[in-house]
Amino acid sequence: MKNKKRLVVVLGVSALLLFGCSSAGKNEVVIIDEETGEEIVVQQEELDAKEKEIQDYSQHLSETFTASMSLQDTFAHALDDMFTKESSASQFAKILRDQVINESRDVLDKGEKYNFPGDYFELNQMVVTNLNNQHQLFLDAVNEATTASQTEDREVDIVKLREQLANLKQEYLTIVNTWKNGGNAQH
């Protein structure tokens, strides 16, 4: 009888330990540190929060670059119209003032103020630099077009503006590639 009681107590304690440990383990996840290869145990909530932060940042990047590409398209079409002589420097300047400059400022402000995940500092620097370069291109172009429209013997350097736009697009592709490769900037 003593052995039966002892066996019941041992089984009861074992069951409590087993169930207690397994329920604590359910809230933990083992991940592998990419740099060291070491196994790290983290809380599921922490992992979920990190994934949400990354999803939110991905959404922010998507919205930012959708708006940015739209502005670049408007700019490129306006440049095309100047190439084909369908519009003048003053018309080009008006398009930039009416359809590009303020929205570009908004996109830049949102990019600079976004609370990005700390792991993506270098990537976010690339994004903000690209948005600043884009906004500066638009400002330079509207200034050049306004000056050209006020001075008869001065023209807008459309080739230079097209090259600067191509450079912006290349920066964008580098950012996209960096994000697809885990967000770490390659040096």
N, C-alpha and C positions, 0 to 999 in steps of 0.2 A: 504494500500500500504506500509506504514511504517513497519507493521508487516511482510509483505512478504519479504521486504528487510532485516529486522532483522533476519528472519528465514533463508534466503539464506546465510547471513553472518555467523550465528551460525553454520549452516550445513557445510559451507565451512571451517571454522576454525576447527570444529570437525573432518572433513575428513582429513585435513592436520595433525592434532595431531594424529589421529588414524593411518594414513598411515606412518607418520613420526616415531611414536613409534614402529610400527610393523616392519618397515624395519631395525631399529636399533636392535630390538630383534632377527632378523634373524641371525645376526652375533654373537649372544651370546648364550651360552648354560648353563643350570643349572646342576651342578653336586653335588653329596652328598659327603662330607668329611667322609671317612670311620671311622676315629677316633672319630670325634665329632658328626657326623650325621647332621651337619649343611649344608644348601644349599649354594652353592657358584656359582656366575655367572662369567663365563670366556668367553673370546673371542674365537670364533670358530677357528680362525687362531692359537691361542695359543694351543688349544686342538689338532688340526691337527699336529702341530709341535711336540708336546709331543708324539703323537701316532707314527709319523714317526721316532722319536728318538728311541722309544721302538722297532719298527719293525727293524730298522737298527741294534740295539743291539742284537735282537733275531737272525738276520741273521749272525752277527759276532760270536755269541755263537755257532750257528749251524756249521759254517765253521771251527771254532776253534776246536770243539770237533770231527768233522768228520776227520780232520787232525790228531788230538790226538789219536783217536781210531785206525786209520790206522797205526800209529807208534807203538801203543801198540800191535796190531795184528802181525806186523812184529817181534817185540820183543818176543811175546809169541810163535810164530812158531819157532823162532830160539832157544828159551829155550826148546821147545818140542824136537827139533832135538838133543839137548845135552842130554836130559833125555833118549832118545832112542838110544843114542850113534851113531847117524847118522852124527853128526858133532863134531868137537873138540872145545876146548876153543879158539884157534886162529881163527877158522872159525866163531865162534860166535862173536868174537871181530871185525873181518872184516865186518860182516853183520852190526853190530852196527855203525862202523865208516863210511861205505859206504852208508847205507840206513836209518839211524836213527838220529844220533847225529846232523848233520847240519840242517835237517828239524825240529827237535825238538827245536833247538835254534831259528829258524825262527818263529815257532808257539809261543814260549815263548815271543819273542820280540814283535810280533804283539799283543799278549794278554796284555803285560805290557804297551804298548804305546797307546792302544785304548782309545779314549775319551768317556768313558762310561757315561750313564745318572747318575747324582748325586744321584738320589733316590736309586740307586743300588750299593752303595759303598761297603756294606758288601758282597753282592753277588759277585761283581767283585774281592774283596779280596780273596774269596774262589776259584774263577777261576784261578787267578794268582798263588795262593798257590799250587793248583793242578798241574798247568803247571810247576812250579818250582820243585815240588816233582817228577814229571815225568822225567823232564830233569836230575835231580840229580840221579835218579834211573838208567837212561841210562848211565850217566857218570861213576857212581860207577861200573856198570856191565861191561862196556868196560875196565875200569881200572883193575877190578878183573880178567877178562878173559885174558887180555894182560899179567898180572903178572903170572897167572896160566900157560899160554902157554910158558912162559920163564923159569918157575921153574917146574921141573918134579914132585916133590912131593906135589905140591899144586893144589887143584881143585877149581872150581867155585861152590859156594854154591847156586845151582839152586833152592833148596827149599825156601831159604830166598828170592831170587829174585822173585820167583813166589808169595810168600806171599806179598811182597811189591807191586807187580803188582795188586794183588787182593785188597789191600788197596787203590791204586789209583782209581780202578774201583768203589769202594765204595764211595770215595770222589766225583767222577763224578756223581753217582746216587743221592747223597745228593744235589749236585748243580742243577741237573735237577729237582728234587722234589721241591727245593726252588724256582726255576724259575717258575715252574707250579703253585706254590702257591703264585704268585704275586711278587716274588723276594725278599721277606723279610726273612732274616736268622732267624731261630728259636733258641732261647737260652735255 
